[in-house]
Amino acid sequence: MTIIDRNVRVGRGEIDLVADDGGRRVVVEVKTVLAVGPAPPTAEDAFTADKERTVRRLASRLHAPAPRVDLIAISLMESGVRLRWLKSVA
């Protein structure tokens, strides 16, 4: 996968990363959360249905629309950092 651009403004919105995965355009949303406490949140939980709709709408408005949306989920924990790359989340 090759990163093509980052922090891409689309109207009033912003796409974190635009990438190429073997000739296929991909939009990547990056979510980071501080995961501490008795019931710590996850970065995956931060990617809500509203955020998914927004990212899909922005991806469709790119000059070369991206049919796939991936999520990089970063959780900052007392024990360290957990990073997950989830493909085709939207």
ChimeraX attribute file (.defattr): number of C-alpha atoms within 10 A of each C-alpha:
attribute: neighborCount
match mode: 1-to-1
recipient: residues
	/A:1	11
	/A:2	12
	/A:3	14
	/A:4	12
	/A:5	13
	/A:6	14
	/A:7	11
	/A:8	14
	/A:9	12
	/A:10	15
	/A:11	8
	/A:12	6
	/A:13	13
	/A:14	16
	/A:15	21
	/A:16	17
	/A:17	18
	/A:18	23
	/A:19	19
	/A:20	15
	/A:21	12
	/A:22	8
	/A:23	9
	/A:24	11
	/A:25	21
	/A:26	24
	/A:27	30
	/A:28	26
	/A:29	22
	/A:30	17
	/A:31	18
	/A:32	17
	/A:33	17
	/A:34	15
	/A:35	20
	/A:36	14
	/A:37	9
	/A:38	6
	/A:39	7
	/A:40	12
	/A:41	14
	/A:42	19
	/A:43	23
	/A:44	19
	/A:45	11
	/A:46	13
	/A:47	18
	/A:48	11
	/A:49	11
	/A:50	9
	/A:51	12
	/A:52	15
	/A:53	12
	/A:54	14
	/A:55	22
	/A:56	19
	/A:57	14
	/A:58	21
	/A:59	24
	/A:60	15
	/A:61	13
	/A:62	15
	/A:63	8
	/A:64	9
	/A:65	15
	/A:66	20
	/A:67	14
	/A:68	18
	/A:69	20
	/A:70	19
	/A:71	22
	/A:72	17
	/A:73	22
	/A:74	20
	/A:75	22
	/A:76	17
	/A:77	14
	/A:78	10
	/A:79	8
	/A:80	9
	/A:81	12
	/A:82	14
	/A:83	14
	/A:84	13
	/A:85	14
	/A:86	14
	/A:87	13
	/A:88	13
	/A:89	14
	/A:90	14
